[in-house]
Amino acid sequence: MKKIKVIAIIGKAGSGKDTLMKAVLKWEPSIHEIVSFTSRPIRENEVDGVNYHFITPIEFRKRINDKQIFEYTIYNDDWYYGTSIESYKEDCINIGVFNPDGIRQLLLNPQVEVIIFYAQANGKVRLIRQLNREYNPNVDEIVRRYSTDEKDFSNLDFDYIPLRNEYLEDIQANVDKILTAISNQ
């Protein structure tokens, strides 16, 4: 059986995961972007089918029960995040943004070969990015994400390649690091 190859980018909120993924896709358009599903409310400036596939919690649970979801995580009791089987392609390298629980599920799947990159930025940089992401940011939600990230990233029990991702100049070096790692596979 041919394995599905996945470049997985993880990082705390505001670490630049999506920006990094978009830069990799710009430099290597043959890589397939995984668009995740979520049941959380759409945020300002997000587009359904581009940032996420936005569905209801009921629809997400149905996809889980129908075994259409590869990996998923639940926050706030009703906010599901995950990827569906149809989001992956077997004939090319896939790239996506994941959380630690999603990575753990991918690593247990014998169909998947995954390389994990951990985008890291200091708290001040991350906070400024989150505040600037929206015209009217929900500060309570930003604080909630910070608290959740502290817990989720406190014990990463899998191997990853760290990427310092604080300045615009870091993007090109990180893209090079990712493309070099996958070419060595």
C-alpha positions in Angstrom: 0.0 0.0 0.0 1.3 3.4 -1.0 1.6 5.8 2.0 0.1 9.3 2.1 3.0 11.8 2.6 2.2 14.7 4.9 4.1 17.8 5.9 2.5 18.8 9.2 3.0 22.3 10.6 2.1 22.8 14.3 2.5 25.8 16.5 0.8 27.9 19.1 -1.8 30.5 18.0 -0.1 33.4 16.2 3.1 31.4 15.4 2.7 31.9 11.7 1.7 28.4 10.7 -0.7 29.4 7.9 1.7 32.1 6.6 4.5 29.5 6.5 2.3 26.9 4.7 1.2 29.5 2.1 4.9 30.3 1.5 5.8 26.6 1.0 2.9 26.3 -1.5 4.1 29.4 -3.4 7.6 28.0 -3.7 6.5 24.4 -4.5 3.0 24.5 -6.2 3.1 20.7 -6.7 2.4 20.2 -3.0 -1.2 19.7 -2.1 -2.8 21.9 0.5 -5.0 20.1 3.1 -8.0 22.2 4.0 -9.3 21.2 7.4 -12.9 21.0 8.6 -14.1 22.9 11.7 -17.4 23.4 13.5 -16.3 26.6 15.2 -17.8 29.9 14.1 -16.1 31.6 11.1 -13.8 34.5 12.0 -13.5 37.8 10.4 -11.6 37.6 7.1 -12.0 33.8 6.8 -13.4 32.1 3.7 -15.3 28.8 3.7 -13.4 26.2 1.7 -10.2 28.3 1.8 -9.3 28.6 5.4 -11.5 25.8 6.6 -14.6 23.9 5.5 -17.0 25.3 8.1 -19.7 22.7 9.1 -22.0 22.2 12.1 -21.1 20.1 15.0 -23.8 17.6 14.0 -22.2 17.3 10.5 -18.8 16.8 12.0 -19.9 14.1 14.3 -21.7 12.4 11.3 -18.4 12.5 9.4 -16.6 10.9 12.4 -19.3 8.2 12.7 -19.1 7.5 8.9 -15.3 7.2 9.2 -14.7 10.1 6.8 -12.4 11.9 9.3 -8.7 11.0 9.4 -7.9 12.9 12.6 -9.7 15.4 14.8 -9.7 17.3 18.1 -12.5 18.9 20.1 -12.3 22.3 22.0 -15.1 24.0 24.0 -17.2 20.8 23.8 -18.6 21.7 20.3 -15.6 23.1 18.3 -14.3 20.2 16.2 -11.2 20.6 14.1 -9.9 17.8 11.8 -9.2 16.6 8.3 -11.3 14.3 6.2 -9.9 11.4 4.1 -10.9 13.3 0.9 -8.6 16.2 1.9 -5.5 14.1 1.2 -4.0 13.0 -2.1 -1.9 9.8 -2.5 0.0 10.9 -5.6 1.8 13.9 -4.2 3.0 15.5 -0.9 0.3 17.0 1.2 0.8 20.0 3.6 -1.5 21.1 6.4 -1.7 22.8 9.8 -2.4 20.5 12.7 -2.6 20.5 16.5 -0.7 18.1 18.7 -3.6 15.7 19.2 -4.2 15.5 15.4 -0.5 14.7 14.9 -0.7 11.9 17.4 -3.6 10.4 15.5 -1.8 10.7 12.2 1.3 9.0 13.7 -0.9 6.0 14.6 -2.2 5.7 11.1 -0.2 3.1 9.1 -1.3 4.8 5.8 0.5 8.1 6.7 4.1 9.1 6.5 4.4 12.5 8.3 7.2 15.0 8.8 6.4 17.5 11.6 7.6 21.1 11.7 7.0 23.2 14.9 6.6 26.9 14.1 7.7 28.9 17.2 7.5 32.6 18.0 7.7 34.4 21.3 4.5 35.3 23.2 4.7 39.0 22.3 5.0 38.4 18.6 2.2 35.9 18.7 -0.1 38.2 20.7 0.5 41.1 18.3 -0.2 38.9 15.3 -3.5 37.7 16.8 -4.6 41.2 17.6 -3.7 42.4 14.1 -5.5 39.5 12.4 -8.9 41.0 12.8 -10.3 44.5 12.8 -12.3 43.8 16.0 -10.5 40.8 17.7 -12.1 38.8 20.5 -9.6 39.3 23.3 -11.3 36.7 25.5 -10.9 34.1 22.6 -7.2 35.1 22.2 -6.7 34.5 26.0 -8.5 31.2 25.8 -6.3 30.1 22.9 -3.2 31.1 24.8 -4.2 29.0 27.8 -5.2 26.0 25.7 -1.9 26.2 23.8 0.1 26.2 27.0 -1.5 22.9 27.9 -1.5 21.3 24.4 2.2 22.1 23.8 3.5 21.3 27.2 4.4 17.7 26.5 5.1 17.0 22.8 5.8 13.3 22.8 6.8 13.0 19.1 9.7 14.1 17.0 9.6 17.4 15.2 11.8 19.9 13.4 11.7 23.3 15.1 11.3 26.5 13.0 12.0 29.9 14.6 9.2 32.0 13.0 9.3 35.5 14.4 10.4 37.8 11.5 9.5 38.1 7.8 13.2 37.1 7.1 12.5 33.7 8.9 9.9 32.7 6.3 12.4 32.0 3.4 14.8 30.1 5.7 11.9 28.0 7.0 10.6 27.2 3.6 14.1 26.1 2.6 14.3 23.9 5.7 11.0 22.3 4.9 11.8 21.7 1.2 15.2 20.3 2.0 13.7 17.9 4.6 11.1 16.6 2.2 13.7 16.2 -0.7 15.8 14.1 1.6 13.0 11.6 2.2 
